[in-house]
């Protein structure tokens, strides 16, 4: 043990002797790790947020299509769907998007209905009657609004519609509640000038997840002009969107990884004459080959573990404390007018280990192998510069 | 597929119906009293099931698998002495039930107070004698082919049509011969 500690001490002092070289390796090494880990952390966090949002989401969303485009659906379809076996509650929804020109943000406006997922209120209460609204924290922040204030929105006829803010719900971890405004169903119908008896879509609750595809198929048979979208389909879309985006980013950063590998290879394997001489002297004064390998191994691990931890910490700070300012525009992709999204720190240990394995092991190998080659050659020929 | 499973797991956990399991009393004395109480309750309202949830270490006595990972397939036999057996599907429950007087020294069929299985469409625990069992369907349980419990004959006929089942049975009609092998 003391022998290993002595070797480690020597390794540290030997690293300190070549400060500039080692610091530049650590800097580039940790920068590479930080950029790769940022992408992995951000994508994983977004996926987890999506999963959390969708767990509260409807099992099936039924939309009506006219000419392949989304159209308003008769709310009376809900009664026929409710009669299908295995179906729980069926609710017609009215919702839509609204662009606020004053604050240059997009909102989602939804009519309050019975199957609304549980919303955690920060303060105030939910909409109880016409002329009231409840907003997500993101909306409240952009509007600088407080409970009791009036929210002014321009309706489809170009006339201002005011409603009193009765409460705010939490935005954290919920992509869709951040920019959400809740109206009463009747209010929203008037606001969007939706004809009576029509809804934007119908959400269907199915008790047994195994039965969702069968129910979706039956709805399609019942109403051939509709498109039932199941939870799994939405999930697949989310997954492929995030996978595609993160894949694209990773491809770009793969070039930086290759550049790093070349640098690491060059710095670490291009063992200088001076270093060769050092190995020769160590051998001449009685060090074993195994001692020299232990020395080089400690040097390599000190550098790579330091850079790895530094890189991961930088990525964590970048993604979760600063909100990934360098990656968000590319990865999140949807409307940049979207109110700010607070990322929730979900870390996948599997990804961290993979990243560690893919960077630490090759670096160690590229430092230990050439030293081993020098260490097994005759010290005399090394010191003579052979 | 793991993400899909995660979502369904989360959904299951957030469903209000499942919370009845968390309300079960913890002490054995209370458990006994509540069992007696439930016995009376079950006489008056046959479909009102207030059941004890299996613990994480409860295994199916037929196949030996843990039962908690399969909430949609849970079946249970409750005995008059308050003890209960959990199963990971109606098939294993029937295997146990049909062999009862022969294989089991402690329990007999007369000792059984209630048999519950998880109904397919509602994913709720219902008394087995109120349900129809569909064989030969394309829906597989944790132990492979299953007898799928469905409430009401109409729903069972629909299930049989939708999932390519071949026959309907009531609880009393199920025999060892019709139980699927795997």
Interface residues (C-beta under 8 A of the other chain):
Chain A: X47 X51 X52 X54 X55 X56 X85 X86 X207 X208 X209 X210 X211 X214 X231 X232 X235 X239
Chain B: X3 X4 X6 X7 X8 X10 X11 X14 X72 X120 X121 X122 X123 X124 X139 X154 X155 X158 X159 X162 X163
